[in-house]
């Protein structure tokens, strides 16, 4: 009787051989290499809120400008404000000399007339600084007027002493001054007044704003034999300008 032959059971190695593995599909390969998704914070909401904020800020500024313009128009119609006027009444020179060492000695008395042409507006001035310079902006001397209240339809005479003692000049400036003082035409001078002023219209008050008054057309001659001379101011004209300071710029 023939022996029956039984097949041997497959081991692990043979099982792997009998059951071959198939290569991974493209979808499986892409899924294995794809990085893990991490959601990013949404920025469009932040941008949208910033845009809305800028829009409302712009609208608010425009509304304030419109309100200010309307208020200014109403005040102008009610009060008809006009700028004050300034004129140089006299400029008496007791000393105006350049020494051999290029030093300037000045002693000048200045009178300026200020007029308020308004019927319903009162001006209140801070102390006023006075600078006397040539047309070439060579400093001659400095002085000041005190603070004062300028009533309606009022004329005020302002007096100041302009002095400088042994003010050093560069050679070029000293030469120009000496030549101009000897000229028959006289030395052209300018007066600069700087201050802050507040306007009152009934119960209303404006913030104090800077103004500059520049007076040109003055001709001065040096005194002789210790006799004071009077500068020519017949052609002098004064201009009043507002000086608005925005951050670092003065307009």
C-alpha positions as CSV (number, residue, x, y, z in Angstrom):
1,X,0.0,0.0,0.0
2,X,1.5,3.3,-1.1
3,X,2.2,5.9,1.5
4,X,0.0,9.1,1.2
5,X,2.1,12.3,0.7
6,X,0.7,15.3,2.6
7,X,1.8,18.8,1.4
8,X,3.9,20.8,3.9
9,X,2.3,23.8,5.4
10,X,3.7,27.1,4.2
11,X,5.8,29.1,6.6
12,X,5.8,32.9,6.9
13,X,8.3,33.3,4.2
14,X,6.6,31.1,1.8
15,X,3.3,32.8,2.6
16,X,4.7,36.1,1.6
17,X,5.9,34.4,-1.6
18,X,2.5,32.9,-2.3
19,X,0.8,36.1,-1.6
20,X,2.8,38.8,-3.4
21,X,2.3,42.5,-2.4
22,X,1.1,45.0,-5.0
23,X,2.7,48.5,-5.6
24,X,1.0,51.5,-3.9
25,X,-1.5,53.4,-5.9
26,X,-0.9,57.1,-6.8
27,X,-3.5,58.2,-4.4
28,X,-1.8,56.3,-1.6
29,X,1.6,57.8,-2.5
30,X,0.1,61.4,-2.6
31,X,-1.5,60.9,0.7
32,X,1.7,59.7,2.3
33,X,3.8,62.6,1.0
34,X,1.2,65.4,1.5
35,X,1.9,67.5,4.6
36,X,-0.6,67.6,7.4
37,X,-3.1,70.5,6.9
38,X,-2.9,73.2,9.4
39,X,-5.5,75.9,9.0
40,X,-4.1,79.5,8.8
41,X,-5.7,82.4,10.7
42,X,-8.1,84.3,8.6
43,X,-6.8,87.7,7.8
44,X,-9.6,89.0,5.6
45,X,-11.7,89.8,8.6
46,X,-8.9,91.9,10.1
47,X,-8.4,93.7,6.8
48,X,-12.2,94.3,6.5
49,X,-12.3,95.8,10.0
50,X,-9.3,98.1,9.3
51,X,-11.0,99.3,6.1
52,X,-14.2,100.0,7.9
53,X,-12.3,101.9,10.6
54,X,-10.5,104.0,8.1
55,X,-13.7,104.7,6.2
56,X,-15.6,105.9,9.3
57,X,-12.6,108.0,10.5
58,X,-12.5,109.7,7.1
59,X,-16.2,110.4,7.2
60,X,-15.9,111.8,10.8
61,X,-13.1,114.1,9.7
62,X,-15.0,115.3,6.7
63,X,-18.1,116.0,8.9
64,X,-16.0,118.0,11.4
65,X,-14.5,120.0,8.6
66,X,-17.9,120.7,7.2
67,X,-19.2,121.8,10.6
68,X,-16.2,124.1,11.1
69,X,-16.7,125.6,7.7
70,X,-20.4,126.3,8.4
71,X,-19.6,127.7,11.8
72,X,-16.9,130.0,10.3
73,X,-19.4,131.2,7.7
74,X,-22.0,132.0,10.3
75,X,-19.4,133.9,12.5
76,X,-18.2,135.8,9.4
77,X,-21.8,136.9,8.5
78,X,-22.6,137.9,12.1
79,X,-19.3,139.7,13.1
80,X,-17.6,140.6,9.8
81,X,-14.1,140.2,11.3
82,X,-11.1,142.1,9.8
83,X,-7.4,141.7,10.5
84,X,-5.8,144.4,12.7
85,X,-3.5,146.8,10.9
86,X,-0.1,148.1,11.9
87,X,1.9,151.1,10.8
88,X,5.4,152.4,11.7
89,X,4.8,155.7,13.4
90,X,8.5,156.6,13.9
91,X,12.0,155.1,14.1
92,X,14.4,157.4,16.0
93,X,18.0,156.3,15.8
94,X,20.3,157.4,18.7
95,X,23.2,155.0,17.9
96,X,23.9,152.8,14.8
97,X,27.6,152.2,14.5
98,X,29.9,149.5,13.3
99,X,33.2,149.5,15.1
100,X,36.6,148.7,13.6
101,X,36.4,145.3,15.3
102,X,33.2,144.5,13.3
103,X,30.9,144.9,16.3
104,X,27.5,146.6,16.1
105,X,26.2,149.1,18.6
106,X,22.5,150.0,18.3
107,X,20.1,152.3,20.2
108,X,16.8,152.9,18.5
109,X,13.4,153.9,19.7
110,X,10.5,152.4,17.7
111,X,6.8,153.5,17.7
112,X,4.2,151.3,16.0
113,X,0.5,152.1,15.8
114,X,-2.0,149.2,15.9
115,X,-5.6,149.6,14.8
116,X,-8.6,147.3,15.4
117,X,-11.1,148.1,12.6
118,X,-13.8,145.7,14.0
119,X,-17.0,146.8,15.8
120,X,-17.6,143.4,17.5
121,X,-14.2,141.7,17.7
122,X,-11.7,142.3,20.5
123,X,-8.1,141.1,20.1
124,X,-5.9,140.0,23.1
125,X,-2.2,140.0,22.4
126,X,0.7,138.1,24.1
127,X,4.0,140.0,24.5
128,X,5.3,140.9,21.0
129,X,8.9,140.3,20.1
130,X,10.5,142.9,17.8
131,X,13.4,142.2,15.4
132,X,15.0,144.9,13.3
133,X,16.9,143.6,10.3
134,X,18.3,144.9,7.0
135,X,16.9,143.8,3.6
136,X,19.7,141.2,3.6
137,X,18.5,139.9,7.0
138,X,21.5,141.2,8.9
139,X,20.3,141.6,12.5
140,X,20.4,145.2,13.8
141,X,18.7,144.8,17.2
142,X,15.8,143.3,19.2
143,X,13.1,144.6,21.5
144,X,9.6,143.8,22.7
145,X,6.1,145.3,23.2
146,X,4.1,144.2,26.2
147,X,0.9,142.3,26.1
148,X,-2.3,144.3,25.6
149,X,-6.0,144.0,24.8
150,X,-7.1,145.7,21.6
151,X,-10.7,146.9,22.0
152,X,-13.2,147.4,19.2
153,X,-12.5,150.4,16.9
154,X,-9.4,151.1,19.0
155,X,-6.0,152.6,18.1
156,X,-3.0,151.7,20.3
157,X,0.5,153.2,20.2
158,X,3.2,150.6,21.0
159,X,6.7,151.7,22.0
160,X,9.9,149.7,22.2
161,X,13.6,150.3,22.6
162,X,15.7,148.3,20.1
163,X,19.3,147.8,21.3
164,X,22.4,145.7,20.7
165,X,25.7,146.1,22.5
166,X,28.9,144.9,20.8
167,X,27.0,142.5,18.6
168,X,29.6,140.6,16.5
169,X,29.3,140.7,12.8
170,X,31.1,138.7,10.1
171,X,33.4,140.7,7.8
172,X,31.0,140.7,4.9
173,X,28.0,141.9,6.9
174,X,30.1,144.6,8.6
175,X,31.3,145.9,5.2
176,X,27.7,146.0,3.8
177,X,26.5,148.0,6.8
178,X,29.3,150.5,6.7
179,X,28.7,151.1,3.0
180,X,25.0,151.4,3.4
181,X,25.2,153.8,6.3
182,X,27.5,156.1,4.2
183,X,25.1,156.0,1.3
184,X,22.8,159.0,0.7
185,X,19.9,156.6,0.0
186,X,20.1,155.3,3.6
187,X,20.1,151.8,5.0
188,X,17.0,149.7,4.0
189,X,15.4,148.1,7.1
190,X,12.6,145.7,8.0
191,X,10.7,145.2,11.2
192,X,9.4,141.8,12.2
193,X,6.8,141.5,15.0
194,X,5.9,138.0,16.3
195,X,3.2,137.2,18.8
196,X,0.1,135.2,19.5
197,X,-3.4,136.7,19.5
198,X,-6.8,135.6,20.7
199,X,-10.1,136.9,19.2
200,X,-13.2,137.5,21.3
201,X,-16.6,137.8,19.7
202,X,-19.2,138.2,22.3
203,X,-19.1,135.1,24.5
204,X,-16.9,133.2,22.0
205,X,-13.2,133.0,22.1
206,X,-10.8,131.6,19.5
207,X,-7.7,129.6,20.4
208,X,-4.5,131.7,20.3
209,X,-2.8,131.7,17.0
210,X,0.6,133.0,15.9
211,X,0.8,136.1,13.7
212,X,3.8,137.8,12.1
213,X,3.8,141.4,11.1
214,X,6.5,142.5,8.6
215,X,7.0,146.2,7.9
216,X,9.2,147.1,4.9
217,X,10.2,150.3,3.1
218,X,12.1,151.9,5.9
219,X,15.3,153.9,5.2
220,X,17.7,154.8,8.1
221,X,20.7,157.0,8.3
222,X,23.4,156.9,11.0
223,X,23.4,159.8,13.6
224,X,26.1,162.4,13.3
225,X,27.7,164.4,16.1
226,X,25.6,162.5,18.7
227,X,22.4,163.9,17.3
228,X,19.7,161.4,16.8
229,X,18.2,160.9,13.3
230,X,14.8,159.8,12.3
231,X,14.4,157.1,9.7
232,X,12.1,157.6,6.7
233,X,8.9,155.6,7.2
234,X,6.6,157.4,4.7
235,X,6.9,154.4,2.3
236,X,6.7,151.8,5.0
237,X,4.0,149.1,4.6
238,X,3.1,146.4,7.1
239,X,1.7,143.0,6.3
240,X,0.0,140.7,8.8
241,X,0.2,137.0,8.3
242,X,-1.1,134.0,10.3
243,X,1.6,131.5,11.4
244,X,0.0,128.1,11.8
245,X,2.3,125.4,13.3
246,X,1.5,121.8,12.2
247,X,3.8,119.3,13.9
248,X,7.3,120.6,12.9
249,X,6.3,122.9,10.2
250,X,5.3,126.5,10.5
251,X,3.1,127.9,7.8
